[in-house]
Amino acid sequence: MSWGFETEPEVQRELDWVEEFVRTEVEPVDQVVEHAWNPRDPVRNALIKPLQEQVREHNLWAAHLGPELGGKGYGQLRLALLNEKLGRTHSGPVVFGCQAPDSGNAEILAHYGTEHLKKTYLEPLIEGDIVSCFSMTEPHGGSDPTGFRTTARLDGDTWVINGEKWFSSHALFAEFLIVMAVTEPDAPPHKSMSMFVVPADTPGIERVRDVSVWGHEEPVGTHQYLRYTDVRVPAENLLGERGQAFAVAQTRLGGGRIHHAMRTVGLVTSAFEMMKRRAVSRTTRGQRLADKQLVQEMIADSWIQLEQFRLLVLRTAWRIDRYNDYKKVRADISAVKAAMPKVLADIAGRAIQIHGSLGISKELPFGKWVMESFHMGLADGATEVHKVNLAQALLRGTQPDEGLFPPYILPTRRAEARERFADVLAAAADDGEDLRV
């Protein structure tokens, strides 16, 4: 039996370097780079590319990928420990080559792309030379992709795509988009769609508008509303088989959800650290805030909530490594995804309260993080959907009880116990002792 919470010394030295590197080199970059995903920004390139080279020198580049793709093949548990360090920053994932949606899109291309697609898009994506977009959600689709209306029709040796996609993240910078569309309209919903690689400069792609998000101080919204009108791509741009889009999507969504949670641990830890520092630094009515019982309650509740969430994330990562099958850990991932928004909202909210007016100002990031918690509650599936999925998984296999009362009520259990131990009770009674149960 193996059971422990210790990190190997070699791994810990690596994590210590990452911690120092992120605090001293990456966090300052966040203050001057508008968007770390924008490879067309000369300031971004001048500051981030040298940091990426240092990460490569330490053999930590794209650690989420297997060695055959130029990554470390760490597995999810070790990756969780790494992502905790990166999650406190905007630029960190880009500096380490493991940013969404590119990390998930790379997995899709690696598993389902042709050699031409891998050469054209996967290699430069892994190198960090380009970024990509996952164009899946539709204006009316919400959390139910079975209602998608975008279609792809095979015309000779090309696919013709028509429809609209909403909230296509980072489409503004992307060299290519991965698009989900209906190709088998008469098939069951989960076998009716296929997935395609669409170059961003393909004729027929219309940028209806750039969509901004509250809390993101970017000059132009990067989550685009796109319209596809007779967009033609080669037949070989199909990812996987026809009707296999849901299976292809799970290749990225399972890992993507746990990676978001890993980074959220780092973000929440940062809020918690600032909360503590403010509590011991600020006084009111002759006492430190840290000496006020209600503030102590906020700090205690925050630590408990953070540690519970962190342990759930690490256990889920461990289970992914153990089974190497996201299907077997689907319930765990749903639990992590459902817990994540509340942990961030609660702890960032308490940090605001302890910092007072400074906490709600734009001189601290807490307001942005509270808004980000709502983003987390929607991205990769709404919290409510994940709670339903989790409950269904937990209830599966549970058998109903017969009779008016459940068999585990105490009178029933007491009667069963008396029957089982009747000889002992009778012998004790013969000895003159009253051992009524």
C-alpha positions in Angstrom: 0.0 0.0 0.0 1.3 3.4 -0.9 -0.2 6.5 0.7 1.4 9.8 1.3 1.5 13.5 0.7 5.2 14.1 0.3 6.8 15.5 -2.9 10.0 13.9 -4.1 13.1 16.1 -3.4 13.9 16.4 -7.1 10.4 17.5 -8.0 10.3 19.9 -5.0 13.5 21.6 -6.2 11.9 22.0 -9.6 8.7 23.5 -8.0 10.8 25.8 -5.9 12.5 27.2 -9.0 9.1 27.7 -10.7 7.8 29.5 -7.6 10.7 31.9 -7.6 10.7 32.4 -11.4 6.9 33.1 -11.5 7.1 35.6 -8.7 10.2 37.5 -9.8 10.0 37.2 -13.6 6.5 36.4 -14.8 4.3 38.5 -12.4 6.0 41.8 -13.4 5.3 41.0 -17.1 1.6 40.8 -16.3 1.6 44.5 -15.4 2.7 45.6 -18.9 1.5 43.0 -21.4 -2.1 43.5 -22.6 -2.7 39.9 -23.7 -0.2 37.1 -23.3 -1.9 35.1 -26.1 -1.3 37.8 -28.8 1.8 36.8 -30.8 1.5 39.9 -32.9 2.2 42.2 -29.9 5.9 43.3 -30.1 6.0 44.1 -26.3 4.6 40.7 -25.5 7.1 39.0 -27.7 10.1 41.0 -26.3 9.2 40.1 -22.7 7.7 36.6 -22.9 9.9 34.9 -25.5 13.1 35.2 -23.4 11.1 33.7 -20.4 9.9 30.9 -22.6 13.6 30.1 -23.4 14.4 29.9 -19.8 11.6 27.5 -19.3 12.9 25.3 -22.1 16.4 25.4 -20.6 14.9 23.9 -17.4 13.0 21.3 -19.5 9.6 22.5 -18.3 8.2 23.6 -21.6 4.7 22.1 -22.5 4.9 19.7 -19.6 1.4 18.5 -20.2 2.4 16.8 -23.5 4.0 13.4 -23.8 7.7 13.1 -24.8 6.7 12.1 -28.3 5.3 15.6 -28.7 8.1 17.5 -27.1 6.7 17.6 -23.6 7.7 16.1 -20.3 4.8 13.6 -20.0 4.5 14.5 -16.3 1.0 13.1 -15.7 -1.8 15.0 -14.1 -0.6 14.9 -10.5 2.8 16.4 -11.1 1.2 18.8 -13.5 -1.2 19.9 -10.8 1.7 20.9 -8.6 3.2 22.9 -11.4 0.0 24.6 -12.4 -0.6 25.8 -8.9 2.4 28.0 -9.3 1.3 29.3 -12.7 -2.3 29.9 -11.9 -1.5 33.1 -9.9 -0.5 34.9 -13.1 -2.0 35.9 -16.5 1.2 35.1 -18.5 2.4 32.1 -16.6 0.6 29.4 -18.7 1.9 31.0 -21.9 5.4 31.3 -20.6 5.4 27.6 -19.8 3.6 26.6 -23.1 0.5 25.0 -21.4 -2.2 27.7 -22.0 -5.8 27.0 -22.9 -7.2 26.5 -25.4 -4.0 25.7 -27.2 -3.1 22.8 -24.8 -6.3 21.0 -25.5 -6.3 21.8 -29.2 -2.8 20.3 -29.4 -4.1 17.1 -27.8 -6.8 16.9 -30.4 -4.4 17.4 -33.3 -2.0 14.9 -31.9 -4.7 12.2 -31.6 -6.8 12.9 -34.6 -4.9 15.1 -37.1 -3.4 13.9 -40.4 0.3 14.2 -40.9 -0.2 17.4 -42.9 -2.3 19.0 -40.1 0.3 18.0 -37.5 3.1 19.5 -39.6 1.2 22.7 -40.5 -0.5 23.4 -37.2 0.5 21.1 -34.3 4.3 21.7 -34.6 4.2 25.5 -34.5 1.4 25.4 -31.9 3.6 23.3 -29.6 6.6 25.6 -30.3 4.5 28.6 -29.2 4.8 30.3 -32.5 1.0 30.5 -33.1 -2.2 30.3 -31.1 -5.5 28.6 -31.8 -9.2 28.8 -31.1 -11.8 26.2 -30.1 -14.9 27.4 -32.0 -17.7 25.2 -30.5 -20.4 27.2 -28.6 -23.3 28.7 -30.5 -25.5 31.7 -29.7 -28.5 29.5 -28.9 -26.7 26.4 -27.8 -25.6 27.2 -24.3 -24.6 24.1 -22.3 -26.4 21.7 -24.7 -24.3 21.1 -27.8 -26.9 18.6 -29.1 -28.8 21.7 -30.2 -26.1 23.1 -32.4 -27.1 24.3 -35.9 -23.8 24.9 -37.7 -23.5 22.4 -40.5 -20.8 20.9 -42.7 -21.6 19.3 -46.0 -19.2 17.3 -48.1 -19.0 18.6 -51.6 -16.5 16.5 -53.6 -13.2 16.8 -51.8 -14.1 19.8 -49.6 -16.3 20.4 -46.6 -18.7 23.4 -46.8 -19.4 25.0 -43.3 -22.3 27.3 -42.6 -23.5 28.6 -39.3 -22.6 30.9 -36.3 -20.3 30.4 -33.4 -20.4 32.4 -30.2 -17.6 33.1 -27.7 -14.8 31.7 -29.9 -12.0 32.5 -27.4 -8.8 34.1 -28.8 -10.1 33.9 -32.4 -8.7 37.4 -32.8 -5.2 36.0 -32.6 -5.7 32.4 -33.9 -4.0 31.0 -37.0 -6.6 28.2 -37.1 -9.9 27.3 -35.5 -11.3 23.9 -34.5 -14.9 23.9 -35.5 -17.7 21.6 -34.4 -20.6 21.1 -36.9 -23.5 18.8 -37.8 -22.6 16.4 -40.6 -25.0 13.5 -39.9 -28.4 15.3 -39.3 -30.3 12.0 -39.2 -28.1 10.3 -36.6 -28.6 10.4 -32.8 -27.5 13.7 -31.4 -24.2 12.5 -29.9 -23.2 10.9 -33.3 -24.4 13.7 -35.5 -21.4 16.1 -35.4 -17.9 16.2 -36.7 -14.9 18.4 -36.0 -12.7 20.3 -38.4 -9.5 22.4 -38.6 -10.3 25.7 -40.3 -7.5 28.1 -41.2 -8.4 31.5 -39.8 -7.9 33.3 -43.2 -10.4 31.0 -45.0 -12.9 33.0 -47.1 -16.3 33.1 -45.6 -15.4 33.6 -42.0 -17.0 36.8 -40.8 -16.1 38.5 -37.5 -19.6 39.6 -36.4 -18.2 41.4 -33.3 -15.5 41.2 -30.7 -16.8 40.2 -27.3 -15.3 41.6 -24.2 -15.5 40.1 -20.7 -16.0 42.1 -17.4 -12.8 42.1 -15.5 -10.5 41.7 -18.5 -8.9 45.0 -19.3 -8.2 44.3 -22.9 -8.6 47.0 -25.6 -10.4 44.7 -28.0 -12.6 41.7 -27.0 -10.9 38.4 -27.9 -14.0 36.1 -27.5 -15.4 36.5 -31.0 -18.9 36.1 -32.4 -18.2 34.4 -35.8 -20.3 33.6 -38.8 -19.3 30.9 -41.3 -20.8 31.3 -44.8 -19.9 28.7 -47.3 -16.5 28.2 -45.7 -14.6 25.5 -47.6 -11.9 23.3 -46.1 -10.2 20.2 -47.5 -11.7 16.8 -46.7 -8.5 15.9 -44.8 -9.2 18.7 -42.3 -11.8 16.4 -40.7 -10.6 15.4 -37.2 -11.3 11.8 -36.4 -14.2 10.1 -38.1 -17.5 11.5 -39.2 -19.9 11.8 -36.3 -17.1 11.5 -33.8 -17.1 15.1 -32.5 -18.2 14.4 -29.0 -15.5 11.8 -28.5 -12.9 14.2 -30.0 -14.1 17.0 -27.7 -13.7 14.9 -24.6 -10.0 14.5 -25.5 -9.5 18.2 -24.6 -12.4 18.9 -22.2 -11.6 16.3 -19.6 -8.0 17.6 -19.3 -9.0 21.2 -19.7 -11.4 21.2 -16.8 -8.8 19.7 -14.4 -6.1 22.1 -15.6 -8.4 25.1 -15.0 -8.9 23.8 -11.4 -5.2 23.4 -10.9 -4.6 27.0 -11.9 -7.5 28.2 -9.8 -5.7 26.7 -6.7 -2.8 29.1 -7.4 -5.1 32.0 -8.0 -7.1 31.4 -4.7 -3.8 30.9 -2.8 -2.7 34.3 -4.0 -5.9 35.9 -2.7 -5.5 34.1 0.6 -1.9 35.3 1.1 -3.0 38.9 0.5 -5.9 38.5 2.9 -3.5 37.3 5.7 -1.0 40.1 5.0 -3.7 42.8 5.2 -5.1 41.3 8.4 -1.8 41.6 10.3 -0.9 45.0 8.8 -4.1 47.0 9.3 -5.4 48.2 12.7 -8.8 49.5 13.8 -9.8 50.7 17.2 -6.4 49.9 18.6 -6.3 46.3 17.4 -5.1 44.5 14.3 -7.7 43.1 12.0 -6.1 39.8 12.6 -7.2 40.0 16.3 -10.8 40.4 15.4 -12.8 37.2 15.7 -14.9 37.7 12.6 -11.7 38.3 10.6 -10.2 35.2 12.1 -13.3 33.3 11.0 -12.9 34.6 7.5 -9.3 33.4 7.4 -10.1 30.0 9.0 -13.0 29.4 6.6 -10.9 30.4 3.6 -8.0 28.1 4.5 -10.4 25.2 5.1 -12.2 25.8 1.8 -8.9 26.2 -0.1 -7.3 23.0 1.3 -10.5 21.0 0.7 -10.6 22.1 -2.9 -6.8 21.5 -3.4 -7.0 18.0 -2.1 -10.0 17.2 -4.3 -8.0 18.5 -7.3 -4.9 16.5 -6.4 -6.9 13.3 -5.8 -8.7 13.7 -9.1 -5.3 14.3 -10.9 -4.0 11.1 -9.2 -7.0 9.1 -10.3 -6.5 10.3 -13.9 -2.9 9.1 -13.8 -3.9 5.8 -12.2 -6.7 4.9 -14.7 -5.5 6.7 -17.8 -9.1 7.0 -18.8 -11.1 10.2 -18.3 -14.4 8.3 -18.5 -13.5 6.5 -15.2 -12.9 9.9 -13.5 -15.7 11.8 -15.1 -17.6 12.2 -11.8 -14.5 13.5 -10.0 -13.8 16.0 -12.7 -17.5 17.2 -12.5 -17.1 17.7 -8.8 -13.9 19.7 -9.2 -15.5 21.8 -11.9 -18.6 22.5 -9.8 -16.6 23.4 -6.7 -14.2 25.7 -8.5 -16.3 28.9 -9.0 -17.5 29.0 -5.4 -14.1 28.6 -3.9 -12.7 31.5 -5.9 -15.8 33.8 -5.4 -15.9 33.1 -1.6 -12.2 33.7 -0.9 -11.8 36.6 -3.3 -14.9 38.1 -1.7 -13.5 37.8 1.8 -10.2 39.3 0.6 -12.3 42.3 -0.6 -14.0 42.6 2.7 -10.7 42.6 4.7 -9.1 45.2 2.4 -12.2 47.5 2.6 -12.4 50.2 -0.1 -9.0 49.2 -1.4 -10.4 45.8 -2.1 -13.1 47.0 -4.4 -10.8 49.4 -6.2 -8.9 48.6 -9.4 -5.7 48.9 -7.5 -6.2 45.3 -6.4 -7.3 42.3 -8.6 -10.1 40.9 -6.4 -13.0 42.3 -8.3 -11.6 40.8 -11.5 -11.2 37.5 -9.7 -14.8 37.6 -8.5 -16.0 38.1 -12.0 -13.7 35.4 -13.2 -15.5 33.0 -10.8 -18.6 33.5 -12.9 -16.6 32.8 -16.1 -15.4 29.6 -14.5 -19.0 28.6 -13.7 -19.8 28.7 -17.4 -16.6 27.7 -19.3 -16.4 24.0 -20.3 -20.0 23.4 -19.1 -22.2 25.2 -16.6 -21.8 24.4 -12.9 -25.4 23.2 -12.8 -24.8 20.7 -15.6 -21.8 19.3 -13.8 -23.7 18.9 -10.5 -26.4 17.0 -12.3 -23.8 14.8 -14.0 -22.1 14.2 -10.6 -25.4 13.4 -8.8 -26.4 10.9 -11.6 -23.0 9.2 -11.3 -23.2 8.9 -7.6 -26.8 7.6 -7.6 -26.1 5.1 -10.4 -26.2 1.6 -8.9 -27.9 2.6 -5.7 -30.9 0.3 -5.1 -34.2 1.6 -3.7 -35.5 0.2 -0.3 -38.8 -1.6 -0.1 -41.3 -1.0 2.7 -42.7 2.0 4.5 -39.5 2.7 6.5 -35.9 2.3 5.4 -34.2 -0.8 6.8 -31.5 1.4 8.5 -33.8 3.1 11.0 -32.6 2.5 14.6 -35.5 0.4 15.8 -34.9 -2.1 13.0 -31.2 -2.2 13.5 -31.7 -2.6 17.2 -34.0 -5.6 16.7 -31.6 -7.2 14.3 -28.7 -6.7 16.8 -30.8 -8.3 19.6 -31.6 -11.3 17.4 -27.9 -11.7 16.4 -26.6 -11.5 19.9 -29.6 -13.3 21.6 -27.3 -16.0 23.2 -25.0 -13.3 24.7 -28.0 -11.3 26.0 -29.7 -14.4 27.5 -26.5 -15.5 29.2 -26.0 -12.1 30.7 -29.6 -12.1 31.9 -29.0 -15.4 33.6 -26.1 -13.9 35.4 -28.5 -11.3 36.8 -27.4 -8.3 34.8 -29.9 -6.1 32.9 -28.2 -5.2 29.6 -31.1 -3.8 27.7 -30.2 -2.6 24.3 
